[in-house]
């Protein structure tokens, strides 16, 4: 059995995150976009780890769980040169934690 780590995923061109609130804050907040070309090596490695954990290719376009009435909705998009993946999720809908971690990373890079 090999103990080699899984091969790194190719880095995307851009990663975007947009959030909108529920009843208390129904407005759509501006999209935060991170251009991967502008990242330093440490940030690229962090992004690579987060992308591998989030496994965007195997996520549904939206999570059907009910969440709660005032749930924060997140739309996360990862774009490569030849394709993109987008997933929507809400607080309490049962989505995997790595999606929150990736969204948080993107939001921390807000200009």
The first five atom37 places (N, CA, C, CB, O) and aatype in JSON, in Angstrom:
{
  "aatype": [20, 20, 20, 20, 20, 20, 20, 20, 20, 20, 20, 20, 20, 20, 20, 20, 20, 20, 20, 20, 20, 20, 20, 20, 20, 20, 20, 20, 20, 20, 20, 20, 20, 20, 20, 20, 20, 20, 20, 20, 20, 20, 20, 20, 20, 20, 20, 20, 20, 20, 20, 20, 20, 20, 20, 20, 20, 20, 20, 20, 20, 20, 20, 20, 20, 20, 20, 20, 20, 20, 20, 20, 20, 20, 20, 20, 20, 20, 20, 20, 20, 20, 20, 20, 20, 20, 20, 20, 20, 20, 20, 20, 20, 20, 20, 20, 20, 20, 20, 20, 20, 20, 20, 20, 20, 20, 20, 20, 20, 20, 20],
  "atom_mask": [
    [1, 1, 1, 1, 1],
    [1, 1, 1, 1, 1],
    [1, 1, 1, 1, 1],
    [1, 1, 1, 1, 1],
    [1, 1, 1, 1, 1],
    [1, 1, 1, 1, 1],
    [1, 1, 1, 1, 1],
    [1, 1, 1, 1, 1],
    [1, 1, 1, 1, 1],
    [1, 1, 1, 1, 1],
    [1, 1, 1, 1, 1],
    [1, 1, 1, 1, 1],
    [1, 1, 1, 1, 1],
    [1, 1, 1, 1, 1],
    [1, 1, 1, 1, 1],
    [1, 1, 1, 1, 1],
    [1, 1, 1, 1, 1],
    [1, 1, 1, 1, 1],
    [1, 1, 1, 1, 1],
    [1, 1, 1, 1, 1],
    [1, 1, 1, 1, 1],
    [1, 1, 1, 1, 1],
    [1, 1, 1, 1, 1],
    [1, 1, 1, 1, 1],
    [1, 1, 1, 1, 1],
    [1, 1, 1, 1, 1],
    [1, 1, 1, 1, 1],
    [1, 1, 1, 1, 1],
    [1, 1, 1, 1, 1],
    [1, 1, 1, 1, 1],
    [1, 1, 1, 1, 1],
    [1, 1, 1, 1, 1],
    [1, 1, 1, 1, 1],
    [1, 1, 1, 1, 1],
    [1, 1, 1, 1, 1],
    [1, 1, 1, 1, 1],
    [1, 1, 1, 1, 1],
    [1, 1, 1, 1, 1],
    [1, 1, 1, 1, 1],
    [1, 1, 1, 1, 1],
    [1, 1, 1, 1, 1],
    [1, 1, 1, 1, 1],
    [1, 1, 1, 1, 1],
    [1, 1, 1, 1, 1],
    [1, 1, 1, 1, 1],
    [1, 1, 1, 1, 1],
    [1, 1, 1, 1, 1],
    [1, 1, 1, 1, 1],
    [1, 1, 1, 1, 1],
    [1, 1, 1, 1, 1],
    [1, 1, 1, 1, 1],
    [1, 1, 1, 1, 1],
    [1, 1, 1, 1, 1],
    [1, 1, 1, 1, 1],
    [1, 1, 1, 1, 1],
    [1, 1, 1, 1, 1],
    [1, 1, 1, 1, 1],
    [1, 1, 1, 1, 1],
    [1, 1, 1, 1, 1],
    [1, 1, 1, 1, 1],
    [1, 1, 1, 1, 1],
    [1, 1, 1, 1, 1],
    [1, 1, 1, 1, 1],
    [1, 1, 1, 1, 1],
    [1, 1, 1, 1, 1],
    [1, 1, 1, 1, 1],
    [1, 1, 1, 1, 1],
    [1, 1, 1, 1, 1],
    [1, 1, 1, 1, 1],
    [1, 1, 1, 1, 1],
    [1, 1, 1, 1, 1],
    [1, 1, 1, 1, 1],
    [1, 1, 1, 1, 1],
    [1, 1, 1, 1, 1],
    [1, 1, 1, 1, 1],
    [1, 1, 1, 1, 1],
    [1, 1, 1, 1, 1],
    [1, 1, 1, 1, 1],
    [1, 1, 1, 1, 1],
    [1, 1, 1, 1, 1],
    [1, 1, 1, 1, 1],
    [1, 1, 1, 1, 1],
    [1, 1, 1, 1, 1],
    [1, 1, 1, 1, 1],
    [1, 1, 1, 1, 1],
    [1, 1, 1, 1, 1],
    [1, 1, 1, 1, 1],
    [1, 1, 1, 1, 1],
    [1, 1, 1, 1, 1],
    [1, 1, 1, 1, 1],
    [1, 1, 1, 1, 1],
    [1, 1, 1, 1, 1],
    [1, 1, 1, 1, 1],
    [1, 1, 1, 1, 1],
    [1, 1, 1, 1, 1],
    [1, 1, 1, 1, 1],
    [1, 1, 1, 1, 1],
    [1, 1, 1, 1, 1],
    [1, 1, 1, 1, 1],
    [1, 1, 1, 1, 1],
    [1, 1, 1, 1, 1],
    [1, 1, 1, 1, 1],
    [1, 1, 1, 1, 1],
    [1, 1, 1, 1, 1],
    [1, 1, 1, 1, 1],
    [1, 1, 1, 1, 1],
    [1, 1, 1, 1, 1],
    [1, 1, 1, 1, 1],
    [1, 1, 1, 1, 1],
    [1, 1, 1, 1, 1],
    [1, 1, 1, 1, 1]
  ],
  "atom_positions": [
    [[0.84, -1.17, 0.0], [0.0, 0.0, 0.0], [0.89, 1.24, 0.0], [-0.96, 0.0, 1.21], [1.84, 1.33, 0.78]],
    [[0.58, 2.18, -0.87], [1.38, 3.4, -0.99], [1.0, 4.4, 0.1], [1.19, 4.02, -2.37], [-0.17, 4.54, 0.46]],
    [[2.0, 5.1, 0.6], [1.74, 6.15, 1.58], [1.94, 7.52, 0.97], [2.64, 5.98, 2.81], [1.97, 8.53, 1.68]],
    [[2.08, 7.56, -0.36], [2.25, 8.85, -1.04], [0.98, 9.67, -0.86], [2.57, 8.65, -2.54], [-0.12, 9.13, -0.9]],
    [[1.12, 10.99, -0.67], [-0.07, 11.83, -0.57], [-0.78, 11.9, -1.91], [0.3, 13.24, -0.09], [-0.18, 11.66, -2.96]],
    [[-2.06, 12.23, -1.87], [-2.83, 12.38, -3.1], [-2.21, 13.49, -3.94], [-4.33, 12.67, -2.8], [-1.71, 14.47, -3.39]],
    [[-2.25, 13.35, -5.27], [-1.68, 14.4, -6.11], [-2.45, 15.71, -5.91], [-1.7, 13.99, -7.59], [-3.66, 15.71, -5.7]],
    [[-1.74, 16.8, -5.98], [-2.36, 18.12, -5.82], [-3.28, 18.4, -7.0], [-1.29, 19.22, -5.68], [-2.97, 18.06, -8.14]],
    [[-4.39, 19.03, -6.71], [-5.31, 19.44, -7.76], [-4.72, 20.63, -8.5], [-6.7, 19.77, -7.18], [-3.99, 21.43, -7.91]],
    [[-5.03, 20.77, -9.79], [-4.56, 21.97, -10.48], [-5.23, 23.2, -9.86], [-4.86, 21.9, -12.01], [-6.42, 23.16, -9.52]],
    [[-4.47, 24.26, -9.71], [-5.03, 25.47, -9.12], [-5.97, 26.15, -10.1], [-3.92, 26.43, -8.69], [-5.73, 26.16, -11.3]],
    [[-7.05, 26.72, -9.58], [-7.98, 27.45, -10.44], [-7.42, 28.82, -10.81], [-9.34, 27.6, -9.76], [-6.36, 29.23, -10.35]],
    [[-8.16, 29.51, -11.65], [-7.82, 30.87, -12.04], [-8.38, 31.86, -11.03], [-8.34, 31.19, -13.47], [-7.73, 32.84, -10.66]],
    [[-9.59, 31.59, -10.58], [-10.27, 32.48, -9.63], [-11.17, 31.67, -8.7], [-11.11, 33.55, -10.39], [-11.71, 30.63, -9.08]],
    [[-11.31, 32.16, -7.48], [-12.22, 31.57, -6.5], [-13.09, 32.72, -6.01], [-11.45, 30.85, -5.31], [-12.58, 33.78, -5.64]],
    [[-14.42, 32.51, -5.99], [-15.35, 33.56, -5.59], [-16.28, 33.08, -4.49], [-16.15, 34.05, -6.78], [-16.63, 31.91, -4.43]],
    [[-16.67, 34.01, -3.64], [-17.62, 33.71, -2.58], [-18.59, 34.89, -2.46], [-16.9, 33.44, -1.23], [-18.19, 36.05, -2.44]],
    [[-19.86, 34.55, -2.37], [-20.88, 35.57, -2.14], [-21.81, 35.07, -1.06], [-21.67, 35.91, -3.46], [-22.21, 33.9, -1.06]],
    [[-22.16, 35.94, -0.15], [-23.07, 35.56, 0.94], [-24.27, 36.48, 0.94], [-22.36, 35.6, 2.31], [-24.2, 37.65, 0.54]],
    [[-25.38, 35.91, 1.42], [-26.56, 36.73, 1.63], [-27.25, 36.22, 2.88], [-27.52, 36.71, 0.4], [-27.28, 35.01, 3.14]],
    [[-27.8, 37.15, 3.63], [-28.41, 36.8, 4.9], [-29.84, 36.34, 4.75], [-28.36, 37.97, 5.84], [-30.4, 36.35, 3.65]],
    [[-30.41, 35.94, 5.86], [-31.8, 35.51, 5.89], [-32.7, 36.68, 6.23], [-31.99, 34.37, 6.9], [-32.57, 37.76, 5.66]],
    [[-33.62, 36.47, 7.14], [-34.61, 37.47, 7.5], [-33.96, 38.75, 8.03], [-35.57, 36.91, 8.54], [-34.37, 39.85, 7.67]],
    [[-32.97, 38.61, 8.88], [-32.36, 39.78, 9.52], [-31.52, 40.62, 8.56], [-31.49, 39.34, 10.68], [-31.4, 41.83, 8.76]],
    [[-30.96, 40.02, 7.53], [-30.11, 40.76, 6.59], [-30.3, 40.16, 5.19], [-28.6, 40.7, 7.02], [-29.43, 39.45, 4.7]],
    [[-31.46, 40.47, 4.55], [-31.77, 39.81, 3.29], [-31.0, 40.31, 2.07], [-33.21, 39.95, 3.02], [-31.16, 39.76, 0.98]],
    [[-30.19, 41.33, 2.23], [-29.47, 41.86, 1.08], [-28.31, 40.97, 0.66], [-28.96, 43.25, 1.37], [-27.67, 40.33, 1.5]],
    [[-28.06, 40.93, -0.63], [-26.92, 40.19, -1.16], [-25.67, 41.02, -0.95], [-27.12, 39.84, -2.67], [-25.63, 42.19, -1.32]],
    [[-24.66, 40.42, -0.38], [-23.4, 41.11, -0.15], [-22.53, 40.99, -1.4], [-22.65, 40.52, 1.09], [-22.7, 40.05, -2.17]],
    [[-21.62, 41.92, -1.61], [-20.78, 41.87, -2.82], [-19.97, 40.57, -2.9], [-19.84, 43.07, -2.86], [-19.57, 40.01, -1.88]],
    [[-19.75, 40.12, -4.12], [-18.93, 38.94, -4.34], [-17.47, 39.27, -4.04], [-19.08, 38.42, -5.8], [-16.96, 40.31, -4.46]],
    [[-16.81, 38.38, -3.31], [-15.38, 38.5, -3.07], [-14.69, 37.56, -4.03], [-15.0, 38.19, -1.57], [-14.96, 36.36, -4.04]],
    [[-13.79, 38.1, -4.85], [-13.09, 37.33, -5.87], [-11.6, 37.32, -5.57], [-13.35, 37.91, -7.27], [-11.01, 38.36, -5.29]],
    [[-11.0, 36.13, -5.62], [-9.56, 36.0, -5.41], [-8.94, 35.5, -6.71], [-9.23, 35.03, -4.22], [-9.24, 34.4, -7.17]],
    [[-8.07, 36.32, -7.29], [-7.32, 35.93, -8.48], [-6.11, 35.13, -8.02], [-6.89, 37.19, -9.34], [-5.24, 35.66, -7.32]],
    [[-6.04, 33.87, -8.39], [-4.99, 32.98, -7.91], [-3.61, 33.44, -8.35], [-5.24, 31.55, -8.4], [-2.63, 33.25, -7.62]],
    [[-3.5, 34.05, -9.51], [-2.2, 34.51, -10.0], [-1.56, 35.54, -9.07], [-2.35, 35.11, -11.4], [-0.34, 35.68, -9.05]],
    [[-2.37, 36.25, -8.3], [-1.85, 37.27, -7.39], [-1.45, 36.75, -6.02], [-2.85, 38.33, -7.23], [-1.03, 37.54, -5.17]],
    [[-1.58, 35.45, -5.79], [-1.26, 34.88, -4.48], [0.22, 34.5, -4.39], [-2.12, 33.65, -4.21], [0.84, 34.14, -5.38]],
    [[0.76, 34.6, -3.18], [2.13, 34.11, -2.99], [2.1, 32.59, -2.81], [2.81, 34.8, -1.75], [1.03, 32.0, -2.73]],
    [[3.26, 31.97, -2.76], [3.35, 30.5, -2.72], [2.65, 29.91, -1.51], [4.81, 30.07, -2.73], [1.97, 28.89, -1.64]],
    [[2.8, 30.52, -0.35], [2.15, 29.99, 0.86], [0.63, 30.03, 0.73], [2.58, 30.8, 2.1], [-0.06, 29.09, 1.13]],
    [[0.09, 31.11, 0.16], [-1.36, 31.2, -0.03], [-1.84, 30.2, -1.07], [-1.75, 32.62, -0.46], [-2.92, 29.63, -0.93]],
    [[-1.05, 29.97, -2.11], [-1.42, 28.97, -3.12], [-1.46, 27.57, -2.51], [-0.42, 29.0, -4.31], [-2.35, 26.78, -2.81]],
    [[-0.5, 27.27, -1.65], [-0.49, 25.96, -1.0], [-1.69, 25.81, -0.07], [0.81, 25.76, -0.21], [-2.32, 24.75, -0.02]],
    [[-2.01, 26.87, 0.67], [-3.19, 26.83, 1.55], [-4.45, 26.62, 0.73], [-3.29, 28.14, 2.38], [-5.31, 25.81, 1.1]],
    [[-4.58, 27.34, -0.38], [-5.74, 27.19, -1.25], [-5.82, 25.78, -1.8], [-5.7, 28.2, -2.39], [-6.9, 25.19, -1.84]],
    [[-4.71, 25.22, -2.22], [-4.68, 23.86, -2.75], [-5.2, 22.86, -1.72], [-3.26, 23.49, -3.18], [-6.0, 21.98, -2.05]],
    [[-4.76, 22.99, -0.48], [-5.23, 22.09, 0.59], [-6.74, 22.25, 0.82], [-4.46, 22.37, 1.91], [-7.46, 21.27, 0.98]],
    [[-7.2, 23.49, 0.84], [-8.63, 23.74, 1.05], [-9.47, 23.19, -0.09], [-8.88, 25.24, 1.21], [-10.54, 22.62, 0.14]],
    [[-9.0, 23.35, -1.32], [-9.73, 22.82, -2.47], [-9.81, 21.3, -2.44], [-9.07, 23.28, -3.77], [-10.84, 20.72, -2.76]],
    [[-8.72, 20.68, -2.06], [-8.72, 19.23, -1.98], [-9.72, 18.75, -0.93], [-7.3, 18.7, -1.67], [-10.46, 17.8, -1.15]],
    [[-9.74, 19.42, 0.22], [-10.67, 19.04, 1.29], [-12.12, 19.32, 0.9], [-10.33, 19.79, 2.58], [-13.01, 18.53, 1.22]],
    [[-12.37, 20.43, 0.2], [-13.74, 20.8, -0.17], [-14.3, 19.91, -1.28], [-13.78, 22.25, -0.62], [-15.52, 19.73, -1.36]],
    [[-13.44, 19.36, -2.13], [-13.85, 18.42, -3.18], [-15.03, 18.96, -3.99], [-14.21, 17.07, -2.56], [-16.07, 18.3, -4.1]],
    [[-14.87, 20.14, -4.54], [-15.95, 20.82, -5.26], [-16.56, 19.97, -6.37], [-15.43, 22.11, -5.85], [-17.77, 20.06, -6.61]],
    [[-15.77, 19.15, -7.03], [-16.28, 18.34, -8.14], [-17.35, 17.35, -7.69], [-15.14, 17.59, -8.82], [-18.22, 16.97, -8.48]],
    [[-17.29, 16.92, -6.44], [-18.26, 15.94, -5.94], [-19.39, 16.56, -5.13], [-17.55, 14.92, -5.11], [-20.16, 15.84, -4.5]],
    [[-19.49, 17.88, -5.12], [-20.56, 18.53, -4.37], [-21.76, 18.78, -5.28], [-20.07, 19.86, -3.74], [-21.59, 19.03, -6.47]],
    [[-22.97, 18.71, -4.73], [-24.15, 19.05, -5.53], [-24.19, 20.57, -5.78], [-25.46, 18.58, -4.82], [-23.53, 21.32, -5.06]],
    [[-24.94, 21.02, -6.77], [-25.03, 22.46, -7.01], [-25.62, 23.23, -5.82], [-25.88, 22.73, -8.24], [-25.3, 24.39, -5.6]],
    [[-26.48, 22.54, -5.05], [-27.07, 23.15, -3.86], [-27.39, 22.05, -2.87], [-28.36, 23.98, -4.21], [-27.7, 20.92, -3.26]],
    [[-27.32, 22.37, -1.6], [-27.67, 21.4, -0.56], [-29.13, 21.57, -0.21], [-26.77, 21.57, 0.7], [-29.58, 22.68, 0.05]],
    [[-29.89, 20.46, -0.21], [-31.34, 20.54, -0.03], [-31.8, 20.67, 1.42], [-31.96, 19.34, -0.62], [-32.99, 20.86, 1.67]],
    [[-30.9, 20.57, 2.37], [-31.31, 20.62, 3.77], [-32.06, 21.9, 4.09], [-30.1, 20.51, 4.68], [-31.88, 22.91, 3.42]],
    [[-32.91, 21.86, 5.1], [-33.76, 23.0, 5.41], [-33.04, 24.21, 6.0], [-34.81, 22.58, 6.34], [-33.53, 25.33, 5.86]],
    [[-31.91, 24.02, 6.64], [-31.28, 25.15, 7.32], [-32.24, 25.7, 8.34], [-30.86, 26.25, 6.3], [-32.99, 24.94, 8.97]],
    [[-32.25, 27.0, 8.54], [-33.23, 27.65, 9.42], [-33.65, 28.96, 8.77], [-32.64, 27.88, 10.86], [-32.96, 29.44, 7.87]],
    [[-34.77, 29.57, 9.21], [-35.32, 30.73, 8.51], [-34.35, 31.89, 8.32], [-36.5, 31.22, 9.24], [-34.42, 32.6, 7.31]],
    [[-33.45, 32.11, 9.26], [-32.52, 33.24, 9.15], [-31.12, 32.78, 8.76], [-32.47, 34.01, 10.49], [-30.12, 33.4, 9.13]],
    [[-31.04, 31.68, 8.02], [-29.74, 31.1, 7.66], [-28.99, 31.98, 6.68], [-29.93, 29.7, 7.06], [-29.57, 32.62, 5.8]],
    [[-27.69, 32.0, 6.85], [-26.8, 32.69, 5.92], [-26.55, 31.77, 4.74], [-25.45, 33.11, 6.62], [-26.13, 30.62, 4.92]],
    [[-26.8, 32.25, 3.52], [-26.56, 31.45, 2.32], [-25.24, 31.86, 1.69], [-27.73, 31.62, 1.3], [-24.92, 33.05, 1.61]],
    [[-24.48, 30.87, 1.26], [-23.18, 31.11, 0.64], [-23.17, 30.49, -0.75], [-22.03, 30.53, 1.5], [-23.63, 29.36, -0.93]],
    [[-22.66, 31.23, -1.71], [-22.41, 30.68, -3.05], [-20.91, 30.73, -3.27], [-23.19, 31.47, -4.17], [-20.29, 31.79, -3.21]],
    [[-20.35, 29.57, -3.53], [-18.91, 29.42, -3.71], [-18.66, 28.94, -5.13], [-18.3, 28.44, -2.65], [-19.24, 27.93, -5.55]],
    [[-17.81, 29.64, -5.88], [-17.49, 29.27, -7.26], [-15.98, 29.18, -7.41], [-18.07, 30.3, -8.26], [-15.23, 30.05, -6.98]],
    [[-15.55, 28.09, -8.04], [-14.13, 27.89, -8.34], [-14.05, 27.73, -9.86], [-13.53, 26.62, -7.58], [-14.71, 26.87, -10.44]],
    [[-13.23, 28.58, -10.5], [-13.13, 28.57, -11.97], [-11.73, 28.22, -12.42], [-13.55, 29.93, -12.55], [-10.75, 28.86, -12.02]],
    [[-11.64, 27.2, -13.25], [-10.4, 26.81, -13.92], [-10.48, 27.33, -15.35], [-10.18, 25.24, -13.88], [-11.53, 27.82, -15.75]],
    [[-9.41, 27.24, -16.14], [-9.47, 27.76, -17.51], [-10.56, 27.09, -18.36], [-8.14, 27.57, -18.19], [-11.13, 27.74, -19.24]],
    [[-10.85, 25.82, -18.12], [-11.78, 25.11, -18.99], [-13.11, 24.71, -18.35], [-11.12, 23.89, -19.5], [-13.96, 24.14, -19.03]],
    [[-13.31, 24.99, -17.08], [-14.57, 24.67, -16.42], [-14.66, 25.39, -15.08], [-14.72, 23.13, -16.23], [-13.69, 25.99, -14.6]],
    [[-15.84, 25.31, -14.49], [-16.02, 25.88, -13.15], [-16.97, 25.0, -12.36], [-16.55, 27.34, -13.23], [-17.69, 24.16, -12.91]],
    [[-16.97, 25.2, -11.05], [-17.88, 24.48, -10.16], [-18.46, 25.49, -9.19], [-17.14, 23.31, -9.4], [-17.73, 26.3, -8.61]],
    [[-19.77, 25.44, -9.01], [-20.46, 26.34, -8.09], [-21.32, 25.51, -7.16], [-21.31, 27.39, -8.85], [-21.98, 24.56, -7.59]],
    [[-21.32, 25.86, -5.9], [-22.18, 25.2, -4.92], [-22.79, 26.26, -4.01], [-21.38, 24.14, -4.09], [-22.12, 27.23, -3.63]],
    [[-24.06, 26.07, -3.68], [-24.77, 26.94, -2.74], [-25.08, 26.13, -1.49], [-26.1, 27.52, -3.37], [-25.48, 24.96, -1.56]],
    [[-24.88, 26.76, -0.35], [-25.21, 26.08, 0.9], [-25.63, 27.11, 1.93], [-24.0, 25.25, 1.42], [-25.33, 28.3, 1.81]],
    [[-26.33, 26.62, 2.96], [-26.84, 27.49, 4.02], [-26.43, 26.94, 5.38], [-28.37, 27.63, 3.93], [-26.15, 25.75, 5.53]],
    [[-26.41, 27.81, 6.34], [-26.16, 27.38, 7.71], [-27.17, 26.29, 8.08], [-26.25, 28.58, 8.71], [-28.37, 26.45, 7.83]],
    [[-26.71, 25.21, 8.64], [-27.59, 24.16, 9.15], [-28.17, 23.22, 8.12], [-28.68, 24.78, 9.87], [-29.1, 22.48, 8.43]],
    [[-27.66, 23.22, 6.87], [-28.23, 22.34, 5.85], [-27.48, 21.02, 5.69], [-28.26, 23.05, 4.53], [-27.83, 20.21, 4.82]],
    [[-26.47, 20.78, 6.5], [-25.75, 19.52, 6.46], [-24.58, 19.48, 5.48], [-26.68, 18.44, 6.12], [-24.03, 18.4, 5.24]],
    [[-24.19, 20.6, 4.92], [-23.05, 20.61, 3.98], [-21.75, 20.32, 4.73], [-22.96, 21.98, 3.24], [-21.68, 20.54, 5.94]],
    [[-20.72, 19.82, 4.03], [-19.45, 19.5, 4.68], [-18.7, 20.76, 5.16], [-18.56, 18.71, 3.71], [-18.71, 21.79, 4.5]],
    [[-18.07, 20.64, 6.31], [-17.32, 21.75, 6.92], [-16.23, 22.32, 6.01], [-16.7, 21.29, 8.21], [-16.0, 23.53, 6.06]],
    [[-15.55, 21.51, 5.17], [-14.52, 22.11, 4.31], [-15.04, 23.2, 3.36], [-13.87, 21.03, 3.5], [-14.28, 24.06, 2.94]],
    [[-16.34, 23.17, 3.03], [-16.89, 24.25, 2.21], [-16.87, 25.57, 2.98], [-18.33, 23.91, 1.76], [-16.55, 26.61, 2.42]],
    [[-17.22, 25.51, 4.27], [-17.16, 26.72, 5.11], [-15.73, 27.22, 5.23], [-17.73, 26.43, 6.51], [-15.48, 28.43, 5.19]],
    [[-14.8, 26.29, 5.36], [-13.39, 26.68, 5.51], [-12.88, 27.37, 4.24], [-12.52, 25.45, 5.82], [-12.17, 28.37, 4.32]],
    [[-13.25, 26.84, 3.08], [-12.85, 27.46, 1.81], [-13.51, 28.84, 1.67], [-13.23, 26.55, 0.62], [-12.85, 29.81, 1.28]],
    [[-14.8, 28.93, 1.97], [-15.5, 30.22, 1.88], [-14.86, 31.24, 2.82], [-17.0, 30.05, 2.22], [-14.66, 32.4, 2.44]],
    [[-14.54, 30.83, 4.03], [-13.9, 31.74, 4.98], [-12.56, 32.23, 4.48], [-13.73, 31.05, 6.32], [-12.22, 33.4, 4.65]],
    [[-11.79, 31.34, 3.87], [-10.48, 31.72, 3.31], [-10.66, 32.78, 2.24], [-9.74, 30.48, 2.73], [-9.93, 33.78, 2.21]],
    [[-11.63, 32.58, 1.35], [-11.88, 33.55, 0.28], [-12.28, 34.9, 0.89], [-12.98, 33.04, -0.69], [-11.76, 35.94, 0.5]],
    [[-13.2, 34.87, 1.84], [-13.69, 36.12, 2.44], [-12.59, 36.87, 3.18], [-14.83, 35.83, 3.39], [-12.62, 38.1, 3.24]],
    [[-11.63, 36.17, 3.72], [-10.5, 36.83, 4.4], [-9.58, 37.54, 3.4], [-9.69, 35.81, 5.21], [-8.73, 38.34, 3.8]],
    [[-9.73, 37.25, 2.12], [-8.91, 37.89, 1.09], [-9.64, 39.06, 0.42], [-8.5, 36.87, 0.03], [-9.24, 39.52, -0.65]],
    [[-10.7, 39.53, 1.06], [-11.45, 40.67, 0.53], [-10.54, 41.89, 0.44], [-12.7, 40.98, 1.42], [-9.84, 42.22, 1.41]],
    [[-10.54, 42.55, -0.71], [-9.65, 43.72, -0.86], [-10.05, 44.87, 0.05], [-9.66, 44.2, -2.32], [-9.41, 45.92, 0.03]]
  ]
}
